[in-house]
Amino acid sequence: MDNAEDKLNLFERLKNIRVEKGISLDNISKDSRIQKNYLEAIESGEFEKIPDVYDKLFFQTYLSYLNVEDPEKYISEFRALRKEIFYPTPTTTIQRIKTNRAKGHPVFNLRMLFVAGPILLIAVILGFMAWNSTSVGTDNSDERVKELPVRKIVAEINATERAKKDSVEKLINEQKSLGKVNVSVSAIDRTWLRFIKDKSDTTEYMLYPKNKIDISADSTLRFLVGNAAGVSFVINGEEAGVLGKSGEVISYLKITSKGIVEKRLKEISAKENNDSTGIN
C-alpha cells in the first residue's frame, strides 16, 4: 500500500477497493438483503446509524463481498476503530456512573438493576452469537459469510420497522375514521335541501326524482329538507328510508357516526307548500 493510501482511513480504503472492482452498493444490498443506507453508514464510519449489535455482522458481510486479501487484517483494524467510536473515554464513563449512583436513591438503583440487567445480558448474548456465527477467519477468506443468519436478521429488522410504521398509520386512520359520518340522499320527489358539514360548510341543492348525492363529514351533518317525503336516506351504510310524510318539512336533522341523534319535523301550510324552497 502506498503512502497516499496509508493516509486514508479504513472505510475510505474499502470504499476505494469496492469502486475499483466495480462493485455497487445496490448489488451488495440486493444480494445480502442489508439496506443500502446501512452499507453507506459503514463506508462513512457512521455506525451509530446501524441497529445496535449488528454493526460487526454487517461489516463482515460487506467485507466478504469485496474479496480482499487478508480480510482478518481489516477486521482487526475495524475492532480497534470500533472501540474508539463506542468507548472513547472509559474512565470518564465509569466516574459518571459512580456519581449518579451516589446521588440516586438506593431503591431506585436496585429497581433499575433488575430491569436493565436482563436486557443488557440478552443484548450481549445476541451480539456474541452474531459475532461468532459469522466470523471470517484466515483459513476461509475466500468464503462469504453465511447468508442465512444475515438475511434472517435483516428481515427481522425490516419487519420490525414495517410493523412500527403500520402501527402508526393504523392509529392515524383509526383516529380519522373515529366519528366519521357518511350519508347518501336519494330524491323521490322534487325538494330543496340544505346541509351543514361539521358546523362550518353549508351547501344547498334542488333535487329532482332519481337525483342522488353522497355526503361525508368528520363528525356531524345537519340537514334542513323542504319536503320530508321527497328524499330517502342511507346513513353510515344503513338504510334509514324516508324520514317524514308529505306536507312536512324536516326543520332539523342531526346525524353523527352513531346515526340520527336528533330530528324535528314541521307541518307546512298550503301556502308554504307552494313555495319553491318548501321552507319559510
ChimeraX commands (.cxc) that place a marker at each C-alpha (Angstrom):
marker #1 position 0.00,0.00,0.00 radius 0.5
marker #1 position 1.47,3.35,-0.95 radius 0.5
marker #1 position 1.81,6.41,1.31 radius 0.5
marker #1 position -1.27,8.15,-0.11 radius 0.5
marker #1 position -3.44,5.13,0.64 radius 0.5
marker #1 position -1.97,4.79,4.13 radius 0.5
marker #1 position -3.38,8.21,4.97 radius 0.5
marker #1 position -6.94,7.08,4.20 radius 0.5
marker #1 position -8.99,5.58,6.99 radius 0.5
marker #1 position -10.21,2.01,6.89 radius 0.5
marker #1 position -13.64,2.82,5.49 radius 0.5
marker #1 position -12.31,5.08,2.73 radius 0.5
marker #1 position -9.85,2.36,1.66 radius 0.5
marker #1 position -12.58,-0.26,1.49 radius 0.5
marker #1 position -14.81,2.08,-0.49 radius 0.5
marker #1 position -11.98,2.66,-2.97 radius 0.5
marker #1 position -11.49,-1.10,-3.30 radius 0.5
marker #1 position -15.19,-1.55,-3.99 radius 0.5
marker #1 position -15.24,1.22,-6.59 radius 0.5
marker #1 position -12.10,-0.06,-8.31 radius 0.5
marker #1 position -13.63,-3.53,-8.58 radius 0.5
marker #1 position -16.85,-2.10,-9.98 radius 0.5
marker #1 position -18.99,-3.48,-7.16 radius 0.5
marker #1 position -22.08,-1.38,-6.45 radius 0.5
marker #1 position -23.77,-0.97,-3.09 radius 0.5
marker #1 position -27.06,-1.72,-4.80 radius 0.5
marker #1 position -25.84,-5.18,-5.78 radius 0.5
marker #1 position -24.48,-5.90,-2.30 radius 0.5
marker #1 position -27.74,-4.70,-0.76 radius 0.5
marker #1 position -29.84,-6.79,-3.13 radius 0.5
marker #1 position -27.81,-9.96,-2.58 radius 0.5
marker #1 position -27.28,-9.64,1.19 radius 0.5
marker #1 position -30.65,-8.01,1.99 radius 0.5
marker #1 position -28.82,-5.37,4.04 radius 0.5
marker #1 position -30.40,-1.96,3.49 radius 0.5
marker #1 position -28.31,0.35,1.33 radius 0.5
marker #1 position -28.33,3.11,3.96 radius 0.5
marker #1 position -26.61,0.72,6.40 radius 0.5
marker #1 position -23.91,-0.04,3.81 radius 0.5
marker #1 position -23.44,3.69,3.23 radius 0.5
marker #1 position -23.10,4.14,7.00 radius 0.5
marker #1 position -20.34,1.51,7.03 radius 0.5
marker #1 position -18.37,3.30,4.32 radius 0.5
marker #1 position -18.70,6.62,6.14 radius 0.5
marker #1 position -17.90,5.09,9.54 radius 0.5
marker #1 position -21.25,6.21,10.99 radius 0.5
marker #1 position -22.04,3.06,12.93 radius 0.5
marker #1 position -24.47,4.84,15.21 radius 0.5
marker #1 position -26.89,4.67,12.26 radius 0.5
marker #1 position -26.79,0.85,12.27 radius 0.5
marker #1 position -29.03,-1.12,14.67 radius 0.5
marker #1 position -27.14,-1.94,17.84 radius 0.5
marker #1 position -25.29,-5.29,17.99 radius 0.5
marker #1 position -25.43,-5.82,14.21 radius 0.5
marker #1 position -22.63,-3.45,13.18 radius 0.5
marker #1 position -19.94,-6.17,13.34 radius 0.5
marker #1 position -22.05,-8.64,11.41 radius 0.5
marker #1 position -22.94,-6.12,8.71 radius 0.5
marker #1 position -19.30,-5.03,8.39 radius 0.5
marker #1 position -18.12,-8.63,7.94 radius 0.5
marker #1 position -20.80,-9.29,5.36 radius 0.5
marker #1 position -19.90,-6.10,3.47 radius 0.5
marker #1 position -16.21,-7.06,3.59 radius 0.5
marker #1 position -16.90,-10.55,2.22 radius 0.5
marker #1 position -18.31,-9.06,-1.00 radius 0.5
marker #1 position -15.07,-7.16,-1.69 radius 0.5
marker #1 position -12.94,-10.35,-1.82 radius 0.5
marker #1 position -9.99,-8.57,-0.21 radius 0.5
marker #1 position -6.68,-10.22,0.61 radius 0.5
marker #1 position -6.18,-10.97,4.30 radius 0.5
marker #1 position -9.69,-9.96,5.50 radius 0.5
marker #1 position -8.63,-10.62,9.10 radius 0.5
marker #1 position -6.34,-7.58,8.89 radius 0.5
marker #1 position -9.33,-5.34,8.07 radius 0.5
marker #1 position -11.45,-6.96,10.76 radius 0.5
marker #1 position -8.74,-6.33,13.39 radius 0.5
marker #1 position -8.50,-2.70,12.29 radius 0.5
marker #1 position -12.29,-2.42,12.46 radius 0.5
marker #1 position -12.31,-3.78,16.02 radius 0.5
marker #1 position -9.77,-1.18,17.09 radius 0.5
marker #1 position -11.73,1.65,15.43 radius 0.5
marker #1 position -14.98,0.40,16.91 radius 0.5
marker #1 position -13.52,0.70,20.40 radius 0.5
marker #1 position -12.58,4.31,19.67 radius 0.5
marker #1 position -16.06,5.04,18.27 radius 0.5
marker #1 position -18.14,3.46,21.01 radius 0.5
marker #1 position -15.80,3.63,24.00 radius 0.5
marker #1 position -13.72,6.82,23.62 radius 0.5
marker #1 position -13.29,7.70,27.33 radius 0.5
marker #1 position -13.96,4.68,29.56 radius 0.5
marker #1 position -12.57,6.33,32.71 radius 0.5
marker #1 position -14.94,9.30,32.43 radius 0.5
marker #1 position -17.87,7.00,31.81 radius 0.5
marker #1 position -17.13,4.98,34.96 radius 0.5
marker #1 position -16.82,8.14,37.04 radius 0.5
marker #1 position -20.17,9.44,35.79 radius 0.5
marker #1 position -21.87,6.17,36.64 radius 0.5
marker #1 position -20.43,6.25,40.16 radius 0.5
marker #1 position -21.51,9.85,40.63 radius 0.5
marker #1 position -25.06,9.13,39.53 radius 0.5
marker #1 position -25.29,6.14,41.84 radius 0.5
marker #1 position -24.09,8.18,44.79 radius 0.5
marker #1 position -26.79,10.78,44.20 radius 0.5
marker #1 position -29.56,8.34,43.29 radius 0.5
marker #1 position -31.96,6.65,45.67 radius 0.5
marker #1 position -30.82,3.07,46.56 radius 0.5
marker #1 position -34.28,1.60,45.93 radius 0.5
marker #1 position -34.44,3.27,42.50 radius 0.5
marker #1 position -30.95,1.98,41.59 radius 0.5
marker #1 position -31.85,-1.54,42.67 radius 0.5
marker #1 position -35.01,-1.42,40.58 radius 0.5
marker #1 position -33.06,-0.18,37.56 radius 0.5
marker #1 position -30.60,-3.05,38.03 radius 0.5
marker #1 position -33.39,-5.64,37.92 radius 0.5
marker #1 position -34.96,-4.02,34.85 radius 0.5
marker #1 position -31.84,-3.23,32.85 radius 0.5
marker #1 position -29.77,-6.27,33.84 radius 0.5
marker #1 position -31.68,-8.91,31.84 radius 0.5
marker #1 position -31.94,-6.59,28.81 radius 0.5
marker #1 position -28.18,-5.97,28.77 radius 0.5
marker #1 position -27.49,-9.68,29.24 radius 0.5
marker #1 position -29.71,-10.57,26.26 radius 0.5
marker #1 position -28.04,-7.90,24.11 radius 0.5
marker #1 position -24.57,-9.24,25.00 radius 0.5
marker #1 position -25.59,-12.84,24.23 radius 0.5
marker #1 position -27.14,-11.86,20.89 radius 0.5
marker #1 position -24.06,-9.86,19.95 radius 0.5
marker #1 position -21.75,-12.71,20.90 radius 0.5
marker #1 position -23.81,-15.23,18.91 radius 0.5
marker #1 position -23.97,-12.94,15.87 radius 0.5
marker #1 position -20.22,-12.33,16.00 radius 0.5
marker #1 position -19.27,-15.99,16.38 radius 0.5
marker #1 position -21.77,-17.34,13.86 radius 0.5
marker #1 position -20.32,-15.21,11.06 radius 0.5
marker #1 position -16.64,-14.69,11.98 radius 0.5
marker #1 position -14.34,-14.60,8.99 radius 0.5
marker #1 position -11.05,-16.49,9.55 radius 0.5
marker #1 position -7.87,-16.59,7.54 radius 0.5
marker #1 position -8.49,-20.23,6.61 radius 0.5
marker #1 position -11.65,-19.45,4.65 radius 0.5
marker #1 position -11.03,-15.86,3.48 radius 0.5
marker #1 position -12.50,-16.63,0.04 radius 0.5
marker #1 position -15.74,-17.93,1.51 radius 0.5
marker #1 position -18.54,-15.42,2.04 radius 0.5
marker #1 position -20.24,-15.06,5.37 radius 0.5
marker #1 position -23.19,-17.39,5.59 radius 0.5
marker #1 position -26.17,-15.60,4.07 radius 0.5
marker #1 position -28.92,-17.22,6.13 radius 0.5
marker #1 position -28.14,-15.58,9.53 radius 0.5
marker #1 position -27.56,-12.18,7.91 radius 0.5
marker #1 position -30.71,-12.28,5.83 radius 0.5
marker #1 position -32.74,-13.52,8.76 radius 0.5
marker #1 position -31.53,-10.68,10.98 radius 0.5
marker #1 position -32.07,-8.08,8.26 radius 0.5
marker #1 position -35.55,-9.46,7.61 radius 0.5
marker #1 position -36.36,-9.17,11.32 radius 0.5
marker #1 position -35.13,-5.57,11.42 radius 0.5
marker #1 position -37.17,-4.68,8.33 radius 0.5
marker #1 position -40.23,-6.45,9.73 radius 0.5
marker #1 position -39.92,-4.51,12.99 radius 0.5
marker #1 position -39.63,-1.19,11.13 radius 0.5
marker #1 position -42.63,-2.05,8.93 radius 0.5
marker #1 position -44.66,-3.08,11.98 radius 0.5
marker #1 position -43.92,0.26,13.67 radius 0.5
marker #1 position -44.86,2.17,10.52 radius 0.5
marker #1 position -48.05,0.13,10.01 radius 0.5
marker #1 position -48.99,0.61,13.66 radius 0.5
marker #1 position -48.63,4.40,13.38 radius 0.5
marker #1 position -50.62,4.50,10.11 radius 0.5
marker #1 position -53.34,2.30,11.62 radius 0.5
marker #1 position -53.62,4.57,14.65 radius 0.5
marker #1 position -53.85,7.66,12.42 radius 0.5
marker #1 position -56.53,6.03,10.25 radius 0.5
marker #1 position -58.50,4.93,13.30 radius 0.5
marker #1 position -58.41,8.45,14.71 radius 0.5
marker #1 position -59.53,9.84,11.37 radius 0.5
marker #1 position -62.33,7.32,10.96 radius 0.5
marker #1 position -63.49,7.71,14.56 radius 0.5
marker #1 position -66.63,9.82,14.41 radius 0.5
marker #1 position -66.77,9.83,10.62 radius 0.5
marker #1 position -70.29,10.15,9.19 radius 0.5
marker #1 position -71.44,9.20,5.69 radius 0.5
marker #1 position -74.90,9.90,4.27 radius 0.5
marker #1 position -76.41,9.11,0.89 radius 0.5
marker #1 position -79.54,11.06,-0.12 radius 0.5
marker #1 position -81.79,9.87,-2.98 radius 0.5
marker #1 position -84.58,12.10,-4.31 radius 0.5
marker #1 position -88.06,10.62,-4.72 radius 0.5
marker #1 position -89.83,13.90,-5.39 radius 0.5
marker #1 position -88.76,17.45,-6.14 radius 0.5
marker #1 position -87.39,19.04,-2.98 radius 0.5
marker #1 position -84.99,21.63,-1.67 radius 0.5
marker #1 position -82.25,20.52,0.74 radius 0.5
marker #1 position -79.59,22.23,2.80 radius 0.5
marker #1 position -76.87,20.54,4.85 radius 0.5
marker #1 position -74.06,21.77,7.08 radius 0.5
marker #1 position -70.87,19.75,7.47 radius 0.5
marker #1 position -69.05,19.95,10.81 radius 0.5
marker #1 position -70.71,23.25,11.76 radius 0.5
marker #1 position -68.98,25.22,9.02 radius 0.5
marker #1 position -69.51,24.09,5.42 radius 0.5
marker #1 position -73.06,24.89,4.18 radius 0.5
marker #1 position -74.39,23.57,0.85 radius 0.5
marker #1 position -77.83,23.77,-0.82 radius 0.5
marker #1 position -79.40,21.60,-3.53 radius 0.5
marker #1 position -82.61,21.50,-5.52 radius 0.5
marker #1 position -83.17,17.79,-6.06 radius 0.5
marker #1 position -85.36,16.10,-8.64 radius 0.5
marker #1 position -86.53,12.47,-8.80 radius 0.5
marker #1 position -83.65,9.99,-9.20 radius 0.5
marker #1 position -81.06,12.59,-8.17 radius 0.5
marker #1 position -78.58,11.23,-5.63 radius 0.5
marker #1 position -75.87,12.88,-3.54 radius 0.5
marker #1 position -73.26,11.34,-1.23 radius 0.5
marker #1 position -72.08,13.41,1.72 radius 0.5
marker #1 position -69.38,12.76,4.32 radius 0.5
marker #1 position -68.16,14.71,7.34 radius 0.5
marker #1 position -65.60,14.28,10.08 radius 0.5
marker #1 position -68.11,14.39,12.92 radius 0.5
marker #1 position -71.53,15.93,12.23 radius 0.5
marker #1 position -74.05,16.56,9.45 radius 0.5
marker #1 position -77.11,18.78,9.92 radius 0.5
marker #1 position -79.98,18.87,7.42 radius 0.5
marker #1 position -82.94,21.07,6.52 radius 0.5
marker #1 position -85.27,19.44,3.97 radius 0.5
marker #1 position -88.17,21.25,2.31 radius 0.5
marker #1 position -90.13,18.07,1.54 radius 0.5
marker #1 position -89.74,15.40,4.21 radius 0.5
marker #1 position -91.31,12.74,1.99 radius 0.5
marker #1 position -89.21,13.74,-1.02 radius 0.5
marker #1 position -85.89,12.10,-0.09 radius 0.5
marker #1 position -84.65,8.76,1.23 radius 0.5
marker #1 position -81.58,8.43,3.47 radius 0.5
marker #1 position -78.83,5.84,3.84 radius 0.5
marker #1 position -76.87,6.67,7.00 radius 0.5
marker #1 position -73.44,5.17,7.64 radius 0.5
marker #1 position -74.26,2.30,5.30 radius 0.5
marker #1 position -77.65,1.53,6.88 radius 0.5
marker #1 position -80.97,2.19,5.18 radius 0.5
marker #1 position -82.95,4.84,7.06 radius 0.5
marker #1 position -85.52,5.47,4.33 radius 0.5
marker #1 position -87.95,8.39,4.17 radius 0.5
marker #1 position -87.96,10.35,7.42 radius 0.5
marker #1 position -91.24,12.26,7.10 radius 0.5
marker #1 position -94.67,12.47,5.48 radius 0.5
marker #1 position -95.99,14.52,2.62 radius 0.5
marker #1 position -96.76,18.03,3.81 radius 0.5
marker #1 position -93.95,18.00,6.38 radius 0.5
marker #1 position -90.60,19.77,6.50 radius 0.5
marker #1 position -87.54,18.34,8.21 radius 0.5
marker #1 position -86.74,21.52,10.10 radius 0.5
marker #1 position -83.74,19.98,11.87 radius 0.5
marker #1 position -81.88,16.70,11.42 radius 0.5
marker #1 position -78.59,15.94,13.16 radius 0.5
marker #1 position -76.56,12.88,12.14 radius 0.5
marker #1 position -73.29,11.61,13.64 radius 0.5
marker #1 position -71.35,8.34,13.46 radius 0.5
marker #1 position -73.99,6.91,15.82 radius 0.5
marker #1 position -76.76,7.70,13.34 radius 0.5
marker #1 position -79.67,10.11,13.79 radius 0.5
marker #1 position -79.30,11.80,17.17 radius 0.5
marker #1 position -82.00,14.46,16.72 radius 0.5
marker #1 position -84.86,15.03,14.29 radius 0.5
marker #1 position -87.58,17.69,14.19 radius 0.5
marker #1 position -90.49,17.71,11.75 radius 0.5
marker #1 position -92.85,20.56,10.99 radius 0.5
marker #1 position -96.15,20.55,9.11 radius 0.5
marker #1 position -96.41,23.19,6.41 radius 0.5
marker #1 position -99.46,25.09,5.21 radius 0.5
marker #1 position -100.71,25.03,1.63 radius 0.5
marker #1 position -99.15,28.44,1.07 radius 0.5
marker #1 position -95.79,27.23,2.34 radius 0.5
marker #1 position -96.11,24.05,0.31 radius 0.5
marker #1 position -96.34,26.10,-2.90 radius 0.5
marker #1 position -93.06,27.85,-2.06 radius 0.5
marker #1 position -90.25,26.74,-4.35 radius 0.5
marker #1 position -87.99,26.03,-1.40 radius 0.5
marker #1 position -90.59,24.34,0.74 radius 0.5
marker #1 position -89.48,26.29,3.84 radius 0.5
marker #1 position -90.12,29.66,5.44 radius 0.5
marker link #1:1,2 radius 0.2
marker link #1:2,3 radius 0.2
marker link #1:3,4 radius 0.2
marker link #1:4,5 radius 0.2
marker link #1:5,6 radius 0.2
marker link #1:6,7 radius 0.2
marker link #1:7,8 radius 0.2
marker link #1:8,9 radius 0.2
marker link #1:9,10 radius 0.2
marker link #1:10,11 radius 0.2
marker link #1:11,12 radius 0.2
marker link #1:12,13 radius 0.2
marker link #1:13,14 radius 0.2
marker link #1:14,15 radius 0.2
marker link #1:15,16 radius 0.2
marker link #1:16,17 radius 0.2
marker link #1:17,18 radius 0.2
marker link #1:18,19 radius 0.2
marker link #1:19,20 radius 0.2
marker link #1:20,21 radius 0.2
marker link #1:21,22 radius 0.2
marker link #1:22,23 radius 0.2
marker link #1:23,24 radius 0.2
marker link #1:24,25 radius 0.2
marker link #1:25,26 radius 0.2
marker link #1:26,27 radius 0.2
marker link #1:27,28 radius 0.2
marker link #1:28,29 radius 0.2
marker link #1:29,30 radius 0.2
marker link #1:30,31 radius 0.2
marker link #1:31,32 radius 0.2
marker link #1:32,33 radius 0.2
marker link #1:33,34 radius 0.2
marker link #1:34,35 radius 0.2
marker link #1:35,36 radius 0.2
marker link #1:36,37 radius 0.2
marker link #1:37,38 radius 0.2
marker link #1:38,39 radius 0.2
marker link #1:39,40 radius 0.2
marker link #1:40,41 radius 0.2
marker link #1:41,42 radius 0.2
marker link #1:42,43 radius 0.2
marker link #1:43,44 radius 0.2
marker link #1:44,45 radius 0.2
marker link #1:45,46 radius 0.2
marker link #1:46,47 radius 0.2
marker link #1:47,48 radius 0.2
marker link #1:48,49 radius 0.2
marker link #1:49,50 radius 0.2
marker link #1:50,51 radius 0.2
marker link #1:51,52 radius 0.2
marker link #1:52,53 radius 0.2
marker link #1:53,54 radius 0.2
marker link #1:54,55 radius 0.2
marker link #1:55,56 radius 0.2
marker link #1:56,57 radius 0.2
marker link #1:57,58 radius 0.2
marker link #1:58,59 radius 0.2
marker link #1:59,60 radius 0.2
marker link #1:60,61 radius 0.2
marker link #1:61,62 radius 0.2
marker link #1:62,63 radius 0.2
marker link #1:63,64 radius 0.2
marker link #1:64,65 radius 0.2
marker link #1:65,66 radius 0.2
marker link #1:66,67 radius 0.2
marker link #1:67,68 radius 0.2
marker link #1:68,69 radius 0.2
marker link #1:69,70 radius 0.2
marker link #1:70,71 radius 0.2
marker link #1:71,72 radius 0.2
marker link #1:72,73 radius 0.2
marker link #1:73,74 radius 0.2
marker link #1:74,75 radius 0.2
marker link #1:75,76 radius 0.2
marker link #1:76,77 radius 0.2
marker link #1:77,78 radius 0.2
marker link #1:78,79 radius 0.2
marker link #1:79,80 radius 0.2
marker link #1:80,81 radius 0.2
marker link #1:81,82 radius 0.2
marker link #1:82,83 radius 0.2
marker link #1:83,84 radius 0.2
marker link #1:84,85 radius 0.2
marker link #1:85,86 radius 0.2
marker link #1:86,87 radius 0.2
marker link #1:87,88 radius 0.2
marker link #1:88,89 radius 0.2
marker link #1:89,90 radius 0.2
marker link #1:90,91 radius 0.2
marker link #1:91,92 radius 0.2
marker link #1:92,93 radius 0.2
marker link #1:93,94 radius 0.2
marker link #1:94,95 radius 0.2
marker link #1:95,96 radius 0.2
marker link #1:96,97 radius 0.2
marker link #1:97,98 radius 0.2
marker link #1:98,99 radius 0.2
marker link #1:99,100 radius 0.2
marker link #1:100,101 radius 0.2
marker link #1:101,102 radius 0.2
marker link #1:102,103 radius 0.2
marker link #1:103,104 radius 0.2
marker link #1:104,105 radius 0.2
marker link #1:105,106 radius 0.2
marker link #1:106,107 radius 0.2
marker link #1:107,108 radius 0.2
marker link #1:108,109 radius 0.2
marker link #1:109,110 radius 0.2
marker link #1:110,111 radius 0.2
marker link #1:111,112 radius 0.2
marker link #1:112,113 radius 0.2
marker link #1:113,114 radius 0.2
marker link #1:114,115 radius 0.2
marker link #1:115,116 radius 0.2
marker link #1:116,117 radius 0.2
marker link #1:117,118 radius 0.2
marker link #1:118,119 radius 0.2
marker link #1:119,120 radius 0.2
marker link #1:120,121 radius 0.2
marker link #1:121,122 radius 0.2
marker link #1:122,123 radius 0.2
marker link #1:123,124 radius 0.2
marker link #1:124,125 radius 0.2
marker link #1:125,126 radius 0.2
marker link #1:126,127 radius 0.2
marker link #1:127,128 radius 0.2
marker link #1:128,129 radius 0.2
marker link #1:129,130 radius 0.2
marker link #1:130,131 radius 0.2
marker link #1:131,132 radius 0.2
marker link #1:132,133 radius 0.2
marker link #1:133,134 radius 0.2
marker link #1:134,135 radius 0.2
marker link #1:135,136 radius 0.2
marker link #1:136,137 radius 0.2
marker link #1:137,138 radius 0.2
marker link #1:138,139 radius 0.2
marker link #1:139,140 radius 0.2
marker link #1:140,141 radius 0.2
marker link #1:141,142 radius 0.2
marker link #1:142,143 radius 0.2
marker link #1:143,144 radius 0.2
marker link #1:144,145 radius 0.2
marker link #1:145,146 radius 0.2
marker link #1:146,147 radius 0.2
marker link #1:147,148 radius 0.2
marker link #1:148,149 radius 0.2
marker link #1:149,150 radius 0.2
marker link #1:150,151 radius 0.2
marker link #1:151,152 radius 0.2
marker link #1:152,153 radius 0.2
marker link #1:153,154 radius 0.2
marker link #1:154,155 radius 0.2
marker link #1:155,156 radius 0.2
marker link #1:156,157 radius 0.2
marker link #1:157,158 radius 0.2
marker link #1:158,159 radius 0.2
marker link #1:159,160 radius 0.2
marker link #1:160,161 radius 0.2
marker link #1:161,162 radius 0.2
marker link #1:162,163 radius 0.2
marker link #1:163,164 radius 0.2
marker link #1:164,165 radius 0.2
marker link #1:165,166 radius 0.2
marker link #1:166,167 radius 0.2
marker link #1:167,168 radius 0.2
marker link #1:168,169 radius 0.2
marker link #1:169,170 radius 0.2
marker link #1:170,171 radius 0.2
marker link #1:171,172 radius 0.2
marker link #1:172,173 radius 0.2
marker link #1:173,174 radius 0.2
marker link #1:174,175 radius 0.2
marker link #1:175,176 radius 0.2
marker link #1:176,177 radius 0.2
marker link #1:177,178 radius 0.2
marker link #1:178,179 radius 0.2
marker link #1:179,180 radius 0.2
marker link #1:180,181 radius 0.2
marker link #1:181,182 radius 0.2
marker link #1:182,183 radius 0.2
marker link #1:183,184 radius 0.2
marker link #1:184,185 radius 0.2
marker link #1:185,186 radius 0.2
marker link #1:186,187 radius 0.2
marker link #1:187,188 radius 0.2
marker link #1:188,189 radius 0.2
marker link #1:189,190 radius 0.2
marker link #1:190,191 radius 0.2
marker link #1:191,192 radius 0.2
marker link #1:192,193 radius 0.2
marker link #1:193,194 radius 0.2
marker link #1:194,195 radius 0.2
marker link #1:195,196 radius 0.2
marker link #1:196,197 radius 0.2
marker link #1:197,198 radius 0.2
marker link #1:198,199 radius 0.2
marker link #1:199,200 radius 0.2
marker link #1:200,201 radius 0.2
marker link #1:201,202 radius 0.2
marker link #1:202,203 radius 0.2
marker link #1:203,204 radius 0.2
marker link #1:204,205 radius 0.2
marker link #1:205,206 radius 0.2
marker link #1:206,207 radius 0.2
marker link #1:207,208 radius 0.2
marker link #1:208,209 radius 0.2
marker link #1:209,210 radius 0.2
marker link #1:210,211 radius 0.2
marker link #1:211,212 radius 0.2
marker link #1:212,213 radius 0.2
marker link #1:213,214 radius 0.2
marker link #1:214,215 radius 0.2
marker link #1:215,216 radius 0.2
marker link #1:216,217 radius 0.2
marker link #1:217,218 radius 0.2
marker link #1:218,219 radius 0.2
marker link #1:219,220 radius 0.2
marker link #1:220,221 radius 0.2
marker link #1:221,222 radius 0.2
marker link #1:222,223 radius 0.2
marker link #1:223,224 radius 0.2
marker link #1:224,225 radius 0.2
marker link #1:225,226 radius 0.2
marker link #1:226,227 radius 0.2
marker link #1:227,228 radius 0.2
marker link #1:228,229 radius 0.2
marker link #1:229,230 radius 0.2
marker link #1:230,231 radius 0.2
marker link #1:231,232 radius 0.2
marker link #1:232,233 radius 0.2
marker link #1:233,234 radius 0.2
marker link #1:234,235 radius 0.2
marker link #1:235,236 radius 0.2
marker link #1:236,237 radius 0.2
marker link #1:237,238 radius 0.2
marker link #1:238,239 radius 0.2
marker link #1:239,240 radius 0.2
marker link #1:240,241 radius 0.2
marker link #1:241,242 radius 0.2
marker link #1:242,243 radius 0.2
marker link #1:243,244 radius 0.2
marker link #1:244,245 radius 0.2
marker link #1:245,246 radius 0.2
marker link #1:246,247 radius 0.2
marker link #1:247,248 radius 0.2
marker link #1:248,249 radius 0.2
marker link #1:249,250 radius 0.2
marker link #1:250,251 radius 0.2
marker link #1:251,252 radius 0.2
marker link #1:252,253 radius 0.2
marker link #1:253,254 radius 0.2
marker link #1:254,255 radius 0.2
marker link #1:255,256 radius 0.2
marker link #1:256,257 radius 0.2
marker link #1:257,258 radius 0.2
marker link #1:258,259 radius 0.2
marker link #1:259,260 radius 0.2
marker link #1:260,261 radius 0.2
marker link #1:261,262 radius 0.2
marker link #1:262,263 radius 0.2
marker link #1:263,264 radius 0.2
marker link #1:264,265 radius 0.2
marker link #1:265,266 radius 0.2
marker link #1:266,267 radius 0.2
marker link #1:267,268 radius 0.2
marker link #1:268,269 radius 0.2
marker link #1:269,270 radius 0.2
marker link #1:270,271 radius 0.2
marker link #1:271,272 radius 0.2
marker link #1:272,273 radius 0.2
marker link #1:273,274 radius 0.2
marker link #1:274,275 radius 0.2
marker link #1:275,276 radius 0.2
marker link #1:276,277 radius 0.2
marker link #1:277,278 radius 0.2
marker link #1:278,279 radius 0.2
marker link #1:279,280 radius 0.2
view
